[in-house]
Amino acid sequence: MYQSGCRDCTRLANFLDEVKQQYPEYHARPVAPFGDENPELLIVGLAPGMHGANATGRPFTGDYAGLLLYQALYDFGYSSSPQSDHADDGLSLTGCRITNAVKCLPPQNKPTGGEINQCNHFLREEIASLPARAIILALGTIAHQAVLKSYQLKLSSAKFGHQHCFALPDGKVLLSSYHCSRYNVQTNRLTKVMFDDVFRQIEVLKQEFNE
């Protein structure tokens, strides 16, 4: 599983050393998954943001991308608070866990293909620990592809698309969404209404699982 001292990717490890020197108070280490230990929903992002998860040590916490995500999680009953400001703010998740395809901050927020592959075994183990009928929400193309890689599936087996669903070999479901990044939100590629629709789709999938 996740290792806080992982330095398997030399470029990322060296970059984090540089960031830690520049921002001594930042977490600047691999960021652990956060949330329920036995979730029905796993959310997979890309990687920690420089002044967000990389600073706070909690996924999507303290950065712009977390604004839309935690609001939606609160609105749909997964989060105890609509805002995630820092790791000690008391926020808790129920029925949901958040992780990233790459656990370390990459330069310019762009991990290499080799780094994505190197980190994939963590995601594979996280997915294997989920309940039999769990839903995996992938935010963006890289997260979507990382989930497929964790199943050793060809990337062509399920093309990324907003609100596209894909049945995984073990009975879980992969649902994909545009990433809730600052760029996507400010350009209206992803709106709150669109993101809420994603979570409504999750509710429908959960009901179907229980029938």
Contacts in CASP RR format, 6 or more apart in sequence:
PFRMAT RR
TARGET T0000
AUTHOR 0000-0000-0000
METHOD contacts of the structure
MODEL  1
MYQSGCRDCTRLANFLDEVKQQYPEYHARPVAPFGDENPELLIVGLAPGM
HGANATGRPFTGDYAGLLLYQALYDFGYSSSPQSDHADDGLSLTGCRITN
AVKCLPPQNKPTGGEINQCNHFLREEIASLPARAIILALGTIAHQAVLKS
YQLKLSSAKFGHQHCFALPDGKVLLSSYHCSRYNVQTNRLTKVMFDDVFR
QIEVLKQEFNE
1 122 0 8 1.000
1 125 0 8 1.000
1 126 0 8 1.000
1 129 0 8 1.000
2 30 0 8 1.000
2 32 0 8 1.000
2 33 0 8 1.000
2 103 0 8 1.000
2 122 0 8 1.000
2 126 0 8 1.000
3 30 0 8 1.000
4 29 0 8 1.000
4 30 0 8 1.000
4 32 0 8 1.000
5 29 0 8 1.000
5 30 0 8 1.000
6 30 0 8 1.000
6 103 0 8 1.000
6 104 0 8 1.000
7 13 0 8 1.000
8 118 0 8 1.000
8 119 0 8 1.000
9 104 0 8 1.000
9 114 0 8 1.000
9 115 0 8 1.000
9 118 0 8 1.000
9 119 0 8 1.000
11 106 0 8 1.000
11 107 0 8 1.000
11 112 0 8 1.000
11 115 0 8 1.000
12 102 0 8 1.000
12 104 0 8 1.000
12 105 0 8 1.000
12 106 0 8 1.000
12 111 0 8 1.000
12 115 0 8 1.000
13 104 0 8 1.000
15 104 0 8 1.000
15 105 0 8 1.000
15 106 0 8 1.000
15 107 0 8 1.000
16 28 0 8 1.000
16 29 0 8 1.000
16 54 0 8 1.000
16 104 0 8 1.000
16 105 0 8 1.000
19 26 0 8 1.000
19 28 0 8 1.000
19 50 0 8 1.000
19 54 0 8 1.000
19 105 0 8 1.000
20 26 0 8 1.000
20 28 0 8 1.000
23 55 0 8 1.000
25 55 0 8 1.000
26 54 0 8 1.000
26 55 0 8 1.000
27 53 0 8 1.000
27 54 0 8 1.000
27 55 0 8 1.000
27 56 0 8 1.000
27 57 0 8 1.000
27 87 0 8 1.000
28 54 0 8 1.000
28 55 0 8 1.000
28 105 0 8 1.000
29 57 0 8 1.000
29 104 0 8 1.000
30 103 0 8 1.000
30 104 0 8 1.000
31 48 0 8 1.000
31 53 0 8 1.000
31 54 0 8 1.000
31 57 0 8 1.000
31 58 0 8 1.000
31 59 0 8 1.000
31 100 0 8 1.000
31 103 0 8 1.000
31 104 0 8 1.000
32 57 0 8 1.000
32 103 0 8 1.000
33 59 0 8 1.000
33 97 0 8 1.000
33 98 0 8 1.000
33 99 0 8 1.000
33 126 0 8 1.000
34 58 0 8 1.000
34 59 0 8 1.000
34 61 0 8 1.000
34 93 0 8 1.000
34 97 0 8 1.000
34 98 0 8 1.000
34 99 0 8 1.000
35 92 0 8 1.000
35 93 0 8 1.000
35 95 0 8 1.000
35 96 0 8 1.000
35 97 0 8 1.000
35 98 0 8 1.000
36 93 0 8 1.000
36 94 0 8 1.000
36 95 0 8 1.000
36 96 0 8 1.000
36 97 0 8 1.000
37 97 0 8 1.000
38 95 0 8 1.000
38 131 0 8 1.000
39 93 0 8 1.000
39 95 0 8 1.000
39 96 0 8 1.000
39 97 0 8 1.000
39 130 0 8 1.000
39 131 0 8 1.000
39 134 0 8 1.000
40 95 0 8 1.000
40 96 0 8 1.000
40 131 0 8 1.000
40 133 0 8 1.000
40 134 0 8 1.000
40 135 0 8 1.000
40 206 0 8 1.000
41 78 0 8 1.000
41 95 0 8 1.000
41 96 0 8 1.000
41 97 0 8 1.000
41 134 0 8 1.000
41 135 0 8 1.000
41 136 0 8 1.000
41 137 0 8 1.000
41 202 0 8 1.000
42 96 0 8 1.000
42 97 0 8 1.000
42 98 0 8 1.000
42 99 0 8 1.000
42 126 0 8 1.000
42 127 0 8 1.000
42 130 0 8 1.000
42 134 0 8 1.000
42 135 0 8 1.000
42 136 0 8 1.000
42 137 0 8 1.000
43 69 0 8 1.000
43 96 0 8 1.000
43 97 0 8 1.000
43 98 0 8 1.000
43 99 0 8 1.000
43 136 0 8 1.000
43 137 0 8 1.000
43 139 0 8 1.000
44 99 0 8 1.000
44 100 0 8 1.000
44 101 0 8 1.000
44 123 0 8 1.000
44 136 0 8 1.000
44 137 0 8 1.000
44 138 0 8 1.000
44 139 0 8 1.000
44 143 0 8 1.000
44 146 0 8 1.000
44 147 0 8 1.000
45 59 0 8 1.000
45 60 0 8 1.000
45 98 0 8 1.000
45 99 0 8 1.000
45 100 0 8 1.000
45 101 0 8 1.000
45 138 0 8 1.000
45 139 0 8 1.000
45 140 0 8 1.000
45 142 0 8 1.000
45 143 0 8 1.000
45 179 0 8 1.000
46 100 0 8 1.000
46 101 0 8 1.000
46 102 0 8 1.000
46 109 0 8 1.000
46 111 0 8 1.000
46 139 0 8 1.000
46 140 0 8 1.000
46 142 0 8 1.000
46 143 0 8 1.000
46 179 0 8 1.000
47 100 0 8 1.000
47 101 0 8 1.000
47 102 0 8 1.000
47 103 0 8 1.000
47 104 0 8 1.000
47 105 0 8 1.000
47 106 0 8 1.000
47 109 0 8 1.000
47 111 0 8 1.000
48 54 0 8 1.000
48 57 0 8 1.000
48 59 0 8 1.000
48 100 0 8 1.000
48 103 0 8 1.000
48 104 0 8 1.000
48 105 0 8 1.000
49 63 0 8 1.000
49 65 0 8 1.000
49 105 0 8 1.000
49 109 0 8 1.000
50 105 0 8 1.000
50 109 0 8 1.000
51 62 0 8 1.000
51 63 0 8 1.000
52 60 0 8 1.000
52 61 0 8 1.000
52 62 0 8 1.000
52 63 0 8 1.000
53 59 0 8 1.000
53 60 0 8 1.000
53 61 0 8 1.000
53 62 0 8 1.000
53 63 0 8 1.000
53 100 0 8 1.000
53 105 0 8 1.000
54 105 0 8 1.000
55 62 0 8 1.000
56 62 0 8 1.000
56 86 0 8 1.000
56 87 0 8 1.000
57 87 0 8 1.000
58 84 0 8 1.000
58 86 0 8 1.000
58 87 0 8 1.000
59 98 0 8 1.000
59 99 0 8 1.000
59 100 0 8 1.000
60 66 0 8 1.000
60 69 0 8 1.000
60 70 0 8 1.000
60 84 0 8 1.000
60 98 0 8 1.000
61 84 0 8 1.000
61 85 0 8 1.000
61 86 0 8 1.000
61 87 0 8 1.000
62 84 0 8 1.000
62 85 0 8 1.000
62 86 0 8 1.000
64 181 0 8 1.000
64 182 0 8 1.000
64 185 0 8 1.000
65 179 0 8 1.000
65 180 0 8 1.000
65 181 0 8 1.000
65 182 0 8 1.000
66 84 0 8 1.000
66 180 0 8 1.000
67 83 0 8 1.000
67 180 0 8 1.000
67 185 0 8 1.000
68 180 0 8 1.000
68 185 0 8 1.000
68 190 0 8 1.000
68 192 0 8 1.000
68 195 0 8 1.000
69 98 0 8 1.000
69 139 0 8 1.000
69 180 0 8 1.000
70 79 0 8 1.000
70 81 0 8 1.000
70 82 0 8 1.000
70 83 0 8 1.000
70 84 0 8 1.000
70 91 0 8 1.000
71 82 0 8 1.000
71 83 0 8 1.000
71 192 0 8 1.000
72 192 0 8 1.000
72 195 0 8 1.000
72 196 0 8 1.000
72 198 0 8 1.000
72 199 0 8 1.000
73 79 0 8 1.000
73 93 0 8 1.000
73 96 0 8 1.000
74 80 0 8 1.000
74 81 0 8 1.000
74 82 0 8 1.000
75 82 0 8 1.000
75 196 0 8 1.000
75 199 0 8 1.000
76 199 0 8 1.000
76 202 0 8 1.000
76 203 0 8 1.000
77 94 0 8 1.000
78 93 0 8 1.000
78 94 0 8 1.000
78 95 0 8 1.000
78 96 0 8 1.000
79 91 0 8 1.000
79 92 0 8 1.000
79 93 0 8 1.000
79 94 0 8 1.000
79 96 0 8 1.000
80 90 0 8 1.000
80 91 0 8 1.000
80 92 0 8 1.000
80 93 0 8 1.000
80 94 0 8 1.000
81 89 0 8 1.000
81 90 0 8 1.000
81 91 0 8 1.000
83 89 0 8 1.000
83 91 0 8 1.000
84 91 0 8 1.000
97 126 0 8 1.000
99 122 0 8 1.000
99 123 0 8 1.000
99 126 0 8 1.000
100 143 0 8 1.000
101 111 0 8 1.000
101 116 0 8 1.000
101 119 0 8 1.000
101 120 0 8 1.000
101 123 0 8 1.000
101 142 0 8 1.000
101 143 0 8 1.000
101 146 0 8 1.000
102 111 0 8 1.000
102 115 0 8 1.000
102 116 0 8 1.000
102 119 0 8 1.000
102 146 0 8 1.000
103 119 0 8 1.000
103 122 0 8 1.000
104 115 0 8 1.000
104 119 0 8 1.000
106 112 0 8 1.000
106 115 0 8 1.000
111 119 0 8 1.000
111 142 0 8 1.000
116 142 0 8 1.000
116 145 0 8 1.000
116 146 0 8 1.000
116 149 0 8 1.000
117 149 0 8 1.000
120 146 0 8 1.000
120 149 0 8 1.000
120 150 0 8 1.000
123 146 0 8 1.000
123 147 0 8 1.000
123 150 0 8 1.000
124 150 0 8 1.000
124 151 0 8 1.000
127 136 0 8 1.000
127 147 0 8 1.000
127 150 0 8 1.000
127 151 0 8 1.000
127 172 0 8 1.000
130 136 0 8 1.000
130 172 0 8 1.000
132 170 0 8 1.000
132 171 0 8 1.000
132 172 0 8 1.000
133 171 0 8 1.000
133 172 0 8 1.000
133 209 0 8 1.000
134 172 0 8 1.000
134 173 0 8 1.000
135 172 0 8 1.000
135 173 0 8 1.000
135 175 0 8 1.000
135 202 0 8 1.000
135 205 0 8 1.000
135 206 0 8 1.000
136 147 0 8 1.000
136 168 0 8 1.000
136 172 0 8 1.000
136 173 0 8 1.000
136 174 0 8 1.000
136 175 0 8 1.000
137 175 0 8 1.000
137 176 0 8 1.000
137 177 0 8 1.000
137 198 0 8 1.000
137 202 0 8 1.000
138 144 0 8 1.000
138 146 0 8 1.000
138 147 0 8 1.000
138 160 0 8 1.000
138 174 0 8 1.000
138 175 0 8 1.000
138 176 0 8 1.000
138 177 0 8 1.000
139 176 0 8 1.000
139 177 0 8 1.000
139 178 0 8 1.000
139 179 0 8 1.000
139 180 0 8 1.000
140 160 0 8 1.000
140 176 0 8 1.000
140 177 0 8 1.000
140 178 0 8 1.000
140 179 0 8 1.000
141 160 0 8 1.000
143 176 0 8 1.000
143 179 0 8 1.000
144 158 0 8 1.000
144 160 0 8 1.000
144 161 0 8 1.000
144 174 0 8 1.000
144 176 0 8 1.000
145 155 0 8 1.000
145 160 0 8 1.000
147 168 0 8 1.000
147 174 0 8 1.000
148 154 0 8 1.000
148 155 0 8 1.000
148 157 0 8 1.000
148 158 0 8 1.000
148 174 0 8 1.000
149 155 0 8 1.000
151 168 0 8 1.000
151 169 0 8 1.000
151 170 0 8 1.000
153 169 0 8 1.000
157 166 0 8 1.000
158 164 0 8 1.000
158 166 0 8 1.000
158 174 0 8 1.000
160 176 0 8 1.000
161 176 0 8 1.000
162 176 0 8 1.000
162 177 0 8 1.000
162 178 0 8 1.000
162 190 0 8 1.000
162 194 0 8 1.000
162 198 0 8 1.000
163 175 0 8 1.000
163 176 0 8 1.000
163 177 0 8 1.000
163 197 0 8 1.000
163 198 0 8 1.000
163 201 0 8 1.000
164 175 0 8 1.000
164 176 0 8 1.000
165 173 0 8 1.000
165 174 0 8 1.000
165 175 0 8 1.000
165 201 0 8 1.000
165 205 0 8 1.000
166 173 0 8 1.000
166 174 0 8 1.000
166 175 0 8 1.000
166 176 0 8 1.000
167 173 0 8 1.000
167 174 0 8 1.000
168 174 0 8 1.000
173 205 0 8 1.000
175 198 0 8 1.000
175 201 0 8 1.000
175 202 0 8 1.000
175 205 0 8 1.000
177 190 0 8 1.000
177 195 0 8 1.000
177 198 0 8 1.000
178 184 0 8 1.000
178 189 0 8 1.000
178 190 0 8 1.000
178 194 0 8 1.000
179 190 0 8 1.000
180 190 0 8 1.000
180 195 0 8 1.000
183 189 0 8 1.000
184 190 0 8 1.000
185 191 0 8 1.000
END
